[in-house]
Amino acid sequence: MKVAIIGTVGVPANYGGFETLVEQLIRHNHSEDIQYAVYCSKKSYDDERWVYHGAKTEYIGLNANGIQSIPYDILSLVKASRKSDVILILGVSGCAFLPIFRLFSKKKLIINIDGLEHRRDKWNKWIRKFLKFSEKQAVKYADVIVTDNQGITDYVKEEYGKDSELIAYGGDHVLTSINPATEEEVLKEYDLEKDGYALGICRIEPENNVHIILNAFERAQKKLVFIGNWDKSDYGKNLKEKYEDSKFVKITPAVYDLDKLNVIRSNCSIYLHGHSAGGTNPSLVEAMFFKKPILAFDCIYNRESTENKATYFRDENELIKLLQSPKEELDLNAINMLEIAQRRYKWSTIASQYEHLY
């Protein structure tokens, strides 16, 4: 069976959650009956390779993100329709094309609609309308709808009257062995002490409530390391300027080296997760495998992902109170996070669930 995967930057994964999903589906494909083909952006890879961990790669000469993402997805879809039995679409940006696509192709479509993109604060009114229209077409024309969080599953049922398959993300790819010498070097490079800091990692956007977390730690006079793309927006630049001289908040640029990132994550004392949208967030799932107490923004997606066993806040005052939690409560939080991660978020399980859909 030939399965095409479209809608991402491509592989090797070096961008975000969907790319990691694709990489792990490929790596955990142990069936001789499934041949993957991954559609990749030629703009993002200098070294084109035509086979990656047994999967074929097809290149499209457009950017996979920004305004070009729509024609990128459409071209990928058209090309995949000629070479595949099943098409797995990740995201909805190109799904506005599906009414036309269905006029000439009956190929099986499995669509992961992601995290309700039309509700994200970063988009203007017209982009939100377009994304909502694309989501509607995705739900209408998909043979199988995939959601990654019970909150999204409920939304699809309530909004469209359709059932969907609930498949989350995996996170156990972060459990690589850490060389003690490398660990010491990384901690020294970032001026960190073991268990001496809380940690936050995300794209610096208002919907991730970065301002709430930074303000709370500054007021509580607690050590926080926050990693992100601070220079990508006015929101990030303003926060960076406000806190770059803080004694308590350490503003750190994005870290793309996974080995370094894992050292930083494995040595923190608490993990902060401020996301308020997007379903099951890959960074949250990954953090759970490090057996750290997680303080998460109080929304249905985070509660579902952590089975209501993390600790939750909605504003600065609540977060400041949580920072005073007894050690026993935080330790139980950490134990619960690891147990849930090992039970629900292993890539071997996720890959099998997708393969069953094909």
VENHUJO-V888196 format. One record per helix or strand. SS is the DSSP state (h for helix, s for strand). FROM is the first residue (numbers start at 1). LEN is the number of residues. If there is no record, write none. Layout:
BEGIN
<<SS;FROM;LEN> <SS;FROM;LEN>>
END
This chain:
BEGIN
<<s;2;5> <h;17;11> <s;35;7> <h;42;3> <s;51;2> <s;55;6> <h;66;16> <s;86;5> <h;95;10> <s;108;5> <h;117;3> <h;125;17> <s;144;4> <h;150;11> <s;165;2> <h;172;3> <h;180;10> <s;198;4> <h;206;3> <h;210;11> <s;224;5> <h;234;10> <s;249;5> <h;258;9> <s;270;4> <h;282;7> <s;293;5> <h;300;6> <s;311;3> <h;316;7> <h;327;18> <h;347;11>>
END
